[in-house]
């Protein structure tokens, strides 16, 4: 029972952080500045931490999506850090282009965890 409570709490936190990340992303789309991308980065760092916990307690139906999401974020972080090296100030333009052959975001992940 305690394991189930921990699982549900982790999922709840991921859902909240996803809302925060999506909110930050919507703001980023308006101007695509470094400081706006940094908000997304901050949310995603917290999400990946929870995903790494979740991989040990989720069921087999979800595990592949969790792995794919972790790999997607790891690829995104690598790109973020490469682009970040070019920044001269917090209002610099900051544009993401998905890396070739990087992992896609698992589109059904949030539908599955809301069940």
Buried (B, 14 or more C-beta within 10 A) or exposed (E): EEEEEBBEEBBEBBBBBBEBBEEBBEBBEEEEBBBBBBBBBBBBEBBBEBBEBBBEBBEEEBEEBBBBBBBBBEBBBEBBEEBBEEBEEEEBEBEEEEEEEBBEBBEEBBEBBEE
